[in-house]
Each structure stands twice: as C-alpha cells, then as structure tokens.
Amino acid sequence: MPIIKSAKKALRQNSKRKTHNVAYKQKMKSLLKETRILVGTQKIEDAKKALPAIYKALDKAAKEGVIKPNTAARKKSRISLLINKPAAAKITK
C-alpha cells in the first residue's frame, strides 16, 4: 500500500480508470462476439442491424483512449468484411 499522499491519490485514480476502461472493453468485446455468433449462424440481417452499435462502441473506446484509433478502424473493417462476405458470396453464385 502506498504511504505518500500523492501515491494514494494515484492509486485511487488508477482504480477508477481501470473500472472505466474495463466497462468500455466489455461492451466492445461482447458486441463483437455476438455479431460473430450471428454471422456463424447465418443471421446476416441481424448482424447488419448490430453494426451501428459496434461502430459506436469502438469509436467511443478510441475517443476515450481505451484503444487506439487504428485498432478501432481495424476492428470495424474486419467485422464489416465478415458480415458482407456471405452476402457477396451469394451474389456471385
């Protein structure tokens, strides 16, 4: 445990920031996981409806500094590719 006053304050700040960051990460990860499950079970329309919520969560996490902006962009790109890939496959068949 910290003894110095500034170290005690830093500990309090870190614990608050950690809970804040964990909440953003959990929201982001749960939305991504749900969407991957929807795509896996061929519920593409439901996955497309969830896309704006995913974008919002990723953008908010990047804005708050939980993840880096390029990480958010990469995750958005990959999830949109995952969702649109089955639709593109149906058109070409």
Contacts in CASP RR format, 6 or more apart in sequence:
PFRMAT RR
TARGET T0000
AUTHOR 0000-0000-0000
METHOD contacts of the structure
MODEL  1
MPIIKSAKKALRQNSKRKTHNVAYKQKMKSLLKETRILVGTQKIEDAKKA
LPAIYKALDKAAKEGVIKPNTAARKKSRISLLINKPAAAKITK
2 8 0 8 1.000
2 10 0 8 1.000
2 11 0 8 1.000
20 64 0 8 1.000
21 64 0 8 1.000
21 66 0 8 1.000
24 57 0 8 1.000
24 60 0 8 1.000
24 61 0 8 1.000
24 64 0 8 1.000
24 66 0 8 1.000
25 61 0 8 1.000
25 66 0 8 1.000
25 67 0 8 1.000
27 57 0 8 1.000
27 61 0 8 1.000
28 54 0 8 1.000
28 57 0 8 1.000
28 58 0 8 1.000
28 61 0 8 1.000
28 66 0 8 1.000
28 67 0 8 1.000
28 75 0 8 1.000
31 50 0 8 1.000
31 53 0 8 1.000
31 54 0 8 1.000
31 57 0 8 1.000
32 54 0 8 1.000
32 75 0 8 1.000
32 79 0 8 1.000
34 50 0 8 1.000
35 47 0 8 1.000
35 50 0 8 1.000
35 51 0 8 1.000
35 54 0 8 1.000
35 79 0 8 1.000
35 82 0 8 1.000
35 83 0 8 1.000
36 79 0 8 1.000
36 82 0 8 1.000
38 44 0 8 1.000
38 46 0 8 1.000
38 47 0 8 1.000
38 50 0 8 1.000
39 47 0 8 1.000
39 82 0 8 1.000
39 83 0 8 1.000
39 86 0 8 1.000
42 86 0 8 1.000
44 83 0 8 1.000
44 86 0 8 1.000
44 87 0 8 1.000
47 83 0 8 1.000
48 83 0 8 1.000
51 79 0 8 1.000
51 80 0 8 1.000
51 83 0 8 1.000
54 76 0 8 1.000
54 79 0 8 1.000
55 76 0 8 1.000
58 67 0 8 1.000
58 72 0 8 1.000
58 75 0 8 1.000
58 76 0 8 1.000
59 72 0 8 1.000
61 67 0 8 1.000
61 72 0 8 1.000
62 68 0 8 1.000
62 69 0 8 1.000
62 71 0 8 1.000
62 72 0 8 1.000
END
